[in-house]
Amino acid sequence: MIHTELKKYFERIHFTGNAAVNIETLKNIHELHPQYITFENIATYTGYVPKVDIESVFNKLVIENRGGYCYEQNVLLKNVLETIGFDVTAHLGRVLWGREKEGKAARTHMLLTVTLSGEKYLVDSGFGTVTLTSPLILQSVNEQITPNGLFQISSNNHIYTLSLIGEENMPIYEFSLEPAEQTDVEVANWYIATNPSSIFRENLIVTKVDVIARYTLNNKSLNIRYNNGTRENIDVINHEDLFILLENVFHINLNNIKDKVVLIKKFIGEA
């Protein structure tokens, strides 16, 4: 990524600070990124395989004002942080969140670690409903406060587990520190986008987070979870309401959705 692209990214996430290699910059970017770049899987929902090379991801998420899922989000974030000067490593983890099947899930979730001043941090802007909004100290066993929730990282035999702390601990995913190459990311992306049983093929999932709440559209239901603990659910009746939400709540540029006809038909149950 060149510095003119970095400037466009900063404009996209409303970052106005001094981009130094320090924890303040890392925290600021990590909080702003998911506020302004929505998690969404419209591409896979409408039958496309998203491109996850940095040029394609930058064009979609920054220039076209679209969102993306974990590979797109974290490929972009990784390149941004590396351009600034951070030491970043990509990894693939196994999703635990909402999993009902027996056995281990495949390693399909992309996440990052950043090493800074001898400390390693978990950094991840791409887990949809519980996306982190702050880096977490990897080796800490303590509960860690973020702007949008309380999290904890536990470890056992070099396997780390990220959990959301609420009325009970809710595991999100597990991972090791084995680096993932770009080719690993591309294979995982292809599998998730084309596997008939993938939730990202059959379900429309769009999420964002801001300073007061998390907003999750799961098919025809919009769930708002406020930071104070209250919740609100809104039914999305038709595709007109869907487009209003995508544009005005999730700030997605509708003109840059590749196949709105397929999106409409699938959303209303005709595809």
Secondary structure, DSSP 4 states (H G I P E B T S, - for coil): --HHHHHHHHHHHT--S---SSHHHHHHHHHHHHHHS-EE-HHHHTT-----SHHHHHIIIIIS---B-HHHHHHHHHHHHHHHT-EEEEEEEEE-TT--SSSPPPEEEEEEEEEETTEEEEE-S--GGG--SS-EETT--S-EEETTEEEEEEEETTEEEEEEESSSEEEEEEE-S----HHHHHHHHHHHHH-TT-HHHH--EEEEE-SSEEEEEETTEEEEEETTS-EEEEE--SHHHHHHHHHHTS---GGG-S-HHHHHHHHTT--
